[in-house]
Amino acid sequence: MDFLSNFREEFLYNFINYSFDNNTLKLRPVYINGKLLNQKSKFIKVSDMLRIRNTRFPDIDEIMVKFDLKGKRPAEIKFRTSQFEYHSDKKYKEQYNEFKIKNGCIIVAKHDYLPIGLEDDVIDVFELNFEELRLYGKSNYDKLLNLQVREHSIQKIWLMETSKNFYEGADGVKPAIESHIWCPTEQLTSLDLGVNDIVIFIKTKGASKQKVQKFYIPENWVLDELFIARVKKPIMNRKEYCQINNISYMTPLWYDETLEGYSNPRVKKRKNNPTKGEWRWKRVFEFMPLYYYNNLNIKISNFLIINRDFCEALKRTYGAGYSTEISKQIYEKTILDILKITNTREYIRPF
């Protein structure tokens, strides 16, 4: 476990949240009902979990392992089983007793041995898939290490594409510009997009994605709107968002999930059927509006001459459908350039 020596338990939290969000979280039972199981016991899929949001004991309020007769229960996360100490800490006596009553379990990177005094309490122990954990740690090493050093104190700035979901609503569902919730693109995780990061929602017109994907900038491609916001609450899975806000999981959150939106021929059809609660958008983050630049009508081929960096990022975002990070310098220059071109401040509507 040498490569893990630089990480706190937050590393495990990130891995567990990430794996659950991607439907790949599995646990191997190693110590169940007071008995140590065979080391060749199989990994079992986690079917349900409340995402980890803080470090209070227990780390996970509810987790459900498939085929587990004990049902949903709390869990505490440790690198090794021997690090669990709540059973012997008088400060946590009440919380630990409740933990036992609810069939609480321990989830570890590697099981070593039960700490003294725990063997009589029959607390189950599960292991994470260590090889998957190792690969996750190596592929995200810099992100994870930086996160722990700076706790996301360096503000990131992201370009994100908008859609009808951003501007239109139906059947009691507000457009995202009013509801202030959005689904991040596939490649973004909580390590990339954090609280207080800036998101620039872009709206263009005049050119299709296919044309923008080509080498040159289409002559009729126009920058129409920029909606600038600050991330208020981090990425969470949809089920967790609904539970926190007392919303039924069957409730549509965006326009294309409503009956009107789903039947709209101009809305791209997905394999998921929202009429059955099969949601395409399975993650949510909340944002706070800052500024709204609308009716810009800036030809991007002309804007390219004075601000190539922003236009190239804009091209990647719209053409490929990815979120694109830009520097603070590019962000500030873009705002100044827009002010010069429009020669007025009335395009900027602060909230």
C-alpha positions in Angstrom: 0.0 0.0 0.0 3.0 2.3 -0.4 1.3 4.4 -3.1 -1.5 5.1 -0.7 0.8 6.5 2.0 0.3 10.1 0.7 -3.5 9.9 0.9 -6.0 10.4 3.8 -9.3 8.5 4.0 -10.7 11.1 1.6 -9.0 9.2 -1.1 -11.2 6.2 -0.3 -14.3 8.4 -0.1 -13.6 9.7 -3.7 -13.0 6.2 -5.0 -16.2 4.8 -3.4 -18.3 7.7 -4.7 -16.8 7.5 -8.1 -17.3 3.7 -8.4 -20.9 3.9 -7.2 -21.7 6.8 -9.6 -20.3 4.6 -12.4 -22.1 1.5 -11.3 -18.9 -0.4 -10.6 -18.6 -0.5 -6.8 -18.2 -4.0 -5.5 -17.2 -5.3 -2.0 -15.8 -8.6 -0.9 -17.1 -10.0 2.4 -14.1 -11.0 4.6 -15.5 -11.1 8.2 -19.2 -11.9 8.4 -21.3 -12.8 11.5 -18.2 -13.3 13.6 -16.5 -15.6 11.1 -13.5 -15.0 8.8 -14.4 -16.1 5.3 -12.2 -17.7 2.7 -9.9 -15.3 1.0 -11.3 -16.4 -2.4 -14.8 -15.1 -1.5 -16.2 -13.2 -4.5 -16.8 -9.5 -4.9 -20.5 -8.5 -4.7 -22.0 -5.5 -6.3 -23.3 -2.6 -4.2 -26.9 -2.1 -5.3 -27.7 1.1 -3.4 -25.8 3.8 -1.3 -26.2 7.3 0.0 -23.2 9.2 -1.3 -20.5 10.2 1.2 -20.8 13.8 2.0 -18.8 14.3 5.3 -16.4 12.6 7.6 -18.7 12.2 10.6 -19.0 8.7 12.0 -20.3 6.7 10.2 -19.0 7.7 6.8 -21.8 6.1 4.9 -25.4 6.5 6.3 -26.8 3.7 4.1 -25.3 1.1 1.9 -26.9 -2.0 0.4 -24.8 -5.0 -0.9 -26.6 -7.3 -3.3 -28.0 -10.4 -1.7 -27.2 -9.1 1.8 -30.0 -10.2 4.2 -29.1 -7.4 6.6 -30.4 -4.8 4.1 -29.4 -1.2 4.1 -27.0 -0.3 6.9 -24.3 2.3 7.8 -20.7 1.8 7.1 -17.4 3.2 8.4 -14.4 3.4 6.0 -10.8 2.7 6.9 -7.6 1.7 5.1 -7.2 -1.3 7.5 -9.6 -2.9 9.9 -7.3 -2.5 12.8 -7.7 1.3 12.5 -11.3 1.2 13.6 -11.5 2.6 17.2 -15.0 3.9 17.7 -16.0 0.9 19.8 -13.4 1.8 22.4 -13.9 5.6 22.4 -16.2 6.9 25.1 -17.0 10.0 23.1 -18.7 7.8 20.5 -20.5 5.4 22.8 -24.0 6.5 21.8 -23.2 6.7 18.1 -21.4 3.3 18.2 -24.4 1.6 19.9 -26.7 2.9 17.2 -24.2 1.7 14.6 -24.4 -1.8 16.1 -28.2 -1.7 16.2 -28.3 -0.8 12.6 -25.9 -3.7 11.6 -23.2 -1.3 10.8 -20.2 -2.6 8.9 -16.6 -1.6 8.1 -15.3 -1.1 4.6 -11.5 -1.3 4.2 -8.9 -1.2 1.5 -7.2 -4.2 3.0 -8.3 -6.4 6.0 -5.6 -7.1 8.5 -7.1 -7.9 11.9 -10.0 -6.9 14.2 -8.9 -4.3 16.8 -9.0 -5.5 20.4 -12.5 -5.5 21.8 -14.3 -5.6 18.5 -14.5 -9.4 18.0 -17.3 -9.7 20.5 -19.5 -7.2 18.7 -19.9 -9.1 15.5 -19.2 -6.2 13.2 -19.1 -7.3 9.5 -16.0 -6.3 7.4 -15.9 -5.8 3.6 -12.9 -5.2 1.4 -12.7 -2.9 -1.6 -11.2 -4.2 -4.9 -7.7 -3.3 -4.2 -6.5 -3.5 -7.8 -9.2 -1.2 -8.9 -8.3 1.1 -6.0 -4.7 1.1 -7.0 -5.5 1.9 -10.7 -7.8 4.7 -9.6 -5.1 6.1 -7.3 -2.4 6.0 -10.0 -4.6 7.5 -12.8 -5.8 10.3 -10.5 -2.7 10.7 -8.4 -2.0 14.4 -9.1 -5.7 15.4 -8.8 -6.1 13.5 -5.5 -2.8 14.8 -4.0 -3.6 18.4 -5.0 -7.1 18.1 -3.6 -5.7 17.1 -0.2 -3.1 19.8 -0.2 -5.3 22.7 -1.3 -8.8 21.3 -0.6 -9.9 22.7 -4.0 -8.9 26.2 -3.0 -7.7 27.0 -6.5 -10.8 28.1 -8.4 -11.3 26.3 -11.7 -13.2 27.8 -14.7 -15.2 25.6 -17.0 -17.0 26.1 -20.3 -20.2 24.1 -20.7 -22.6 23.8 -23.5 -26.3 24.6 -23.0 -29.4 23.0 -24.6 -33.2 23.3 -24.5 -33.0 22.0 -20.9 -31.3 25.2 -19.9 -33.8 27.6 -21.4 -37.1 25.7 -21.6 -39.4 24.1 -19.0 -42.7 22.3 -19.0 -45.2 20.5 -16.8 -44.0 22.3 -13.7 -40.3 21.7 -14.4 -38.3 24.9 -14.5 -35.6 25.6 -17.1 -32.1 25.2 -15.6 -31.6 28.9 -15.9 -34.2 29.2 -13.2 -33.9 26.0 -11.3 -30.1 26.4 -11.0 -29.3 22.7 -11.4 -27.4 21.0 -14.2 -26.0 17.6 -15.2 -22.2 17.6 -15.7 -20.7 16.0 -18.8 -19.6 12.4 -18.5 -15.9 13.1 -18.0 -16.3 15.5 -15.0 -16.0 14.1 -11.5 -16.0 15.8 -8.1 -12.2 16.0 -8.4 -12.7 18.3 -11.4 -15.7 20.4 -10.5 -15.9 21.6 -7.0 -17.8 24.2 -4.9 -17.0 27.8 -5.9 -15.7 26.8 -9.3 -16.9 29.1 -12.1 -19.1 27.6 -14.9 -19.6 29.6 -18.2 -22.7 28.2 -19.9 -22.4 29.0 -23.6 -25.1 29.4 -26.3 -24.1 29.7 -29.9 -26.1 29.7 -33.2 -25.6 29.5 -36.9 -23.6 26.3 -37.2 -24.1 22.6 -36.5 -21.8 20.5 -34.4 -20.6 18.7 -37.5 -19.5 21.9 -39.1 -17.8 23.2 -36.0 -15.9 19.9 -35.7 -14.1 20.7 -38.9 -10.7 22.4 -39.0 -11.9 25.9 -39.7 -14.4 28.1 -37.8 -17.7 28.4 -39.8 -18.2 31.9 -41.1 -21.8 32.1 -39.8 -21.1 30.6 -36.3 -22.1 33.2 -33.7 -21.7 33.6 -30.0 -25.1 34.4 -28.6 -25.0 34.1 -24.8 -22.8 33.5 -21.9 -24.3 32.7 -18.5 -21.8 32.8 -15.8 -22.4 31.0 -12.5 -20.6 29.7 -9.4 -20.9 26.1 -8.3 -23.0 26.1 -5.1 -23.2 22.3 -4.3 -20.9 19.6 -5.7 -21.7 16.8 -8.1 -24.0 14.2 -6.6 -26.0 11.3 -8.0 -29.6 12.0 -8.9 -31.0 9.7 -6.3 -29.1 11.4 -3.5 -30.2 14.9 -4.8 -33.8 13.8 -4.8 -33.5 12.4 -1.2 -31.8 15.5 0.1 -34.5 17.8 -1.4 -37.5 15.5 -0.7 -38.2 15.0 -4.4 -39.6 11.7 -5.7 -37.1 9.9 -7.9 -39.8 9.7 -10.6 -39.9 13.5 -10.9 -38.4 14.9 -14.1 -35.7 17.6 -13.4 -35.2 19.0 -16.9 -37.3 19.7 -20.0 -36.4 16.7 -22.1 -37.6 14.5 -19.3 -41.1 15.9 -19.3 -43.9 14.5 -21.4 -43.8 17.6 -23.6 -40.0 17.5 -24.0 -39.9 13.8 -24.6 -42.5 14.1 -27.4 -40.9 17.2 -28.9 -39.5 16.2 -32.4 -36.7 18.8 -32.0 -35.3 17.2 -28.9 -32.8 14.5 -29.4 -34.2 11.1 -28.4 -32.3 9.0 -25.9 -32.5 5.2 -25.3 -33.7 6.0 -21.8 -37.5 6.3 -21.4 -38.4 9.1 -18.9 -42.0 8.0 -18.9 -40.8 5.0 -17.0 -38.4 6.9 -14.7 -35.4 5.8 -16.9 -33.4 9.0 -16.6 -30.6 9.9 -19.0 -29.2 12.5 -16.7 -28.1 10.7 -13.5 -25.9 13.3 -11.8 -26.7 16.8 -10.6 -24.8 19.9 -9.4 -26.3 23.2 -8.2 -25.1 26.6 -9.2 -25.6 30.3 -8.3 -26.0 32.8 -11.1 -23.5 35.6 -11.4 -23.8 37.3 -14.8 -25.8 36.9 -17.9 -24.4 38.1 -21.3 -27.2 37.9 -23.8 -27.9 39.1 -27.4 -24.1 39.3 -28.1 -24.3 38.3 -31.8 -20.5 38.1 -32.0 -19.1 36.3 -35.1 -16.7 33.8 -33.7 -14.5 33.9 -36.8 -13.8 37.5 -36.1 -13.5 37.0 -32.3 -10.8 34.4 -33.1 -8.5 37.1 -34.3 -8.4 38.8 -30.9 -9.0 35.8 -28.6 -7.8 32.5 -30.1 -7.5 30.7 -26.8 -11.2 31.2 -25.9 -12.4 30.4 -29.4 -10.5 27.1 -29.5 -11.9 26.2 -26.1 -15.4 27.1 -27.3 -14.9 25.0 -30.4 -13.9 22.0 -28.3 -16.8 22.5 -25.9 -19.5 22.8 -28.6 -18.0 20.5 -31.2 -17.2 17.6 -29.0 -19.8 18.1 -26.3 -17.2 18.2 -23.5 -16.7 20.6 -20.6 -13.5 22.5 -21.2 -11.3 24.1 -18.5 -9.9 27.6 -19.2 -7.4 29.7 -17.3 -8.3 32.8 -15.2 -6.3 34.8 -17.7 -8.4 33.6 -20.7 -11.6 34.2 -18.7 -10.7 37.8 -17.8 -9.5 38.6 -21.3 -12.7 37.2 -22.8 -14.9 39.5 -20.5 -12.8 42.5 -21.4 -12.9 41.7 -25.2 -16.7 41.3 -25.1 -17.1 44.7 -23.3 -14.9 46.3 -26.0 -16.9 44.7 -28.9 -20.3 45.5 -27.5 -19.1 48.9 -26.2 -21.8 48.9 -23.5 -22.4 47.3 -20.1 -26.1 46.7 -20.6 -25.4 43.3 -22.0 -24.2 42.2 -18.6 -27.1 41.5 -16.2 -25.8 40.8 -12.7 -27.9 38.7 -10.4 
